[in-house]
């Protein structure tokens, strides 16, 4: 009952101006009728001294009333249209300002990283050096401020500058927030992405051969047609990930979590799938030739 009353009250507040105008018109009309009846100049009692009937007088009242209401409705419509236009313009301005802020943050990051590379000799630093800690902190901080496309730009920059190769990883990206990152077709072969959060990231058509993704979170990520040959995916979270037509030849998937993953037509020849969880996974058409399948959890998995 209380909820119904609040809803009713909200409707009244929303249209309070319209209700007020109609109420005023009705009051004026009734007042006009009462006065006319009392002085018998409207013809209401049938004895009009002026020779005019009630309908004659009402016609004079109706036309201005209709014009008034019509004008109000038109003004209200125009006002609402203007408000909507203003709201859309404000939203566009906010979106542009946000985009500019993100672009400025990205360029600032590139500038500071360039300083660390050229002036502080980041690539030649040792694991315990302060410069590596600074680089990691700056990277983690900027990722939290960027959109999906720019997150991908940061990761590609680090790869191209040789900072995340698994044989000599300079910046530890474990726990880095790269969720939803746009890395479509990215070249990240032999990259160290262990422990990275890549849930729902777009990695379709990417090149990740021999990359280290152990312990990474790739839940619901798009990995369709992705090349993951010889990639390290031990204890990697791949729940409901899209791996259709992916190349996982000789991939190391020891104890990987592939619950509900889509592996249709994927190539898993020679892959290590020991103790891998494939519960509810779609493996129809997948090539498992020579794969190690010891203690694999295949409950409810689709194999054909």
N, C-alpha and C positions, 0 to 999 in steps of 0.2 A: 504493500500500500504506500509506504513511504517513498519507494523508488518511482512509483507511478505519479505521485504528487510532485516529486522533483522534476520528472520529465515534463509534466504539464506546465510547471512553473518556468522551466527553461524555454518552452515554446512561447509562453506569454512574453517573457523578457526579449526573446528574439524578434517578435513582431509587435512590440509594445507601441511603436509609433503608428503603425497601421491601425491597431485596435483603438488608439486614442482618436485618430482622425474620424474613423467610422462612428465612434461613440459621440463625438461632437456633432456630426451630421445628424444622427438620430435624435439627439437632445434638441437641436434647433428645429427639426421637423415636428417633433411632438409639441414643442413650445408654440410653433406656428399654428398647429391644429387647435390646440387648447385656446389660444388667444382668439383665433378666428371663430371658434365655436361660441366663446363667451360673448363676443361683440356681433356675432352673426353677419360677418362680412365675407365669409368664405363660401357660403352656400351649403354648409354642412347640415344645417337644420332644414334646408329647403326654402328658406326665406331670405336669400341674399339681397341686401340692399343695393349692392353694386351690380347685380345682374350676373355675377360670375359664380360658377359652382366650385365645389371643393377640388374636383379634377382639374379645373382651369388653373387654380392656384398651385396645385401640386406640380403641374407641368412647368410652371415658372421656377419651382424649387428643384425639380429633378435635373433639368438641363445644367444648371451651375454645379449641382452636386456631382453629376457624371463627369463634367469637365475637371472639377477639382480632384476627384479620385483618379481619373485618367492621367492628369498631370503628375499627381503624386507617384503613381505606378511607373510612369516613364522616368521620372527623376530617380526613383529607387533603382530601376534597372540600370540606368546610366551610372549611378553611384557605385553599384556592385561591380559593374564592368570595370570601372576605373580602379576600384580597390583590388580586383583580381589582377589587373595589369600592373599595378604598383607592386603587389606581392611577387609576381613573376619577375619583374625587373630587379627587385631586391634580392630574390633568390639567385638570379643570374649573376648579380654583382658579388654576392657572397661566394658563389662557386668560382668566379674568376679570381677573387682575392685569395681563396684557399689554394687554388692551383698555382698562383704566383708565389705564395708562401712556400709551397712544397718545392717548386722549381728553385727558389732561392736557397732553400735548405740543402737541396741536392748539389747545387753548384758550390755552395760553401763547403760541403763535405769533400767534393772533388779537389777544391783548392787546398784544404788542410791536409788531405791525404797526399797530395803532390808535394807539399812541404816536408812531410814525414819521409817520403820516398827519396826526394832529392837532397834535402838538407840534413835530415836525421838518419839517413841511410837505413831505412826500415828493412829493406830486403837483406841486408848484411847483419841484422841484429840477432842477438841470441834470445832463446826462449824466455829468459828471466829479465830481459832488458825492459826498461820503463816504456820505451817507445812502442813496443808491441801492446802493452796494456792500454796505452792511450789510443792506439789504432782500433783495438777491439771495442773500447767504450764508445768511441765516436761512431763506430759502425752500428752497434746495437742501438744507440740513441737515435740515429737518423732513420733507421728502418722503422721505428715506431711512429714516425711522422710522415711517412711517404705512402702514396697510393700504390696499387698493384704493379703498374708499369714501371714506376721509378724504383721500386724494390728490386725488380729484375735488372734495372740498369746498374744498381749498386753491386749486385752479385756478379754481373758480367764484367764490370770494371775491375773488381778484385781478381777475377780469374785472368783477365787479359794483362794485368800488371804482375802476375805471378805470385800473388799473395795467398792463394788457397790450393796450391798443388799438394796432393797427399804425400809426395816424397819430401816436400820441404814447405810445410804449411806455416805461414807467418802469422796469419790472423785466425784465431780459434773462433769458429762460428757456432759452436754448440749452443743450443737454446736460442739462437737468433730467430726473430720473428719474420719469417718469409711466407706466412700464410697468404694465400690468394695471389702470390707473386706471378706476374706474367713473364714466363720464360719460354714461350713458344719457340721451338726451333733453336734454342740456345746451345752453344758449344761449351760443354763443361766436362769434357773427357778428363779422367784422372783427378778430378777435383775432390777436395776433402770437405764433404758436407755432412759429416757424422754429427748426429745429435741436433740437426737443424729442424726447425718447425716449418714444414712445407705443406701443411694440411690445405687441401683444395687449391693448391698451386697449379698453374697451367704449364705443363712440361711436355706437351705433345710434340712429337717430331724432334725432341731434343737429343743431343749426343752426349751420353753419360757413360760411355764405355770405360770400364776400370775405375769408375768413381767410387769413393767411399761414402756410402749412405747408411752405414751401420748405426742403429739406434735413432735414426731420423724419423720424424712423423710425417708420413705422406698419405695420411687418411683422406680418402675421397679426392685425391689428386688426379689430374688428367695426365696420363702417361701413354696415351694412345700413339702407336707407331714409334715410341721412344726406343732408342738403342741403349740397352743396359748390359751389353755383353761383358762378362767378367766383372761386373760391378759387385761391390761388397754390400750386401743387404741383410746382414745378420741382425736379428732382433729389431728389424725395421718395421714400423707400423704402416701397413698398407691396407687397412680395412676399407672396403668398398672403393678402393682405388680402381681407376679405369686403365687397364693394361692390355686392352685389345690390340692385337697385332704387334705387340712390343717384342723386341729381341732381347731375351734373357738367357742367351746361350752361355753356358758355363758360369752363370751368375751364382754367387754364394748367398743363399737364402736360409741359412741355418737359423732355426727358431724365429723366422720371420712371421709376422701376424698378417695373414691374408684373409681374414674373415669377410665373406661376402664380396671379395675382390672379383673384378671382371677380367678374366684372362682368356677370353675367347680368341682362338686363332693365334695365341701367343706362342713364341718359340722358346722352349725351355730345355732344349737338348743339352745334356751333360750338366744341367744345373744341380746344385746341392740343395735339396729340399728336406733334408733330415730334420725332424722335429718341427717342421713348419706347420702352422695352423691354416688349413684351407677350408674351414667349416663354412658351408654355404657358398663357396666360390664357384664361379662359372668357368669351367675348363673345357667347354665344348670346342672341339677342333684344335685344341692346344697340342703342340708337339713336345712330348715328354721323353723322346728317344734318349736313352742313356742317362736319364736323370736319376739322382739318388733320392729314394723315397722312403727311407727307413723312418718308422714311427711318425708318419705324416697323418695329421688329423683331417680326414676327408668327409666327416659327417655332413650329409645333405649337399655335398658338392655335386655339381652337374659335370659329368665327364664326357658326354656324347652330344 
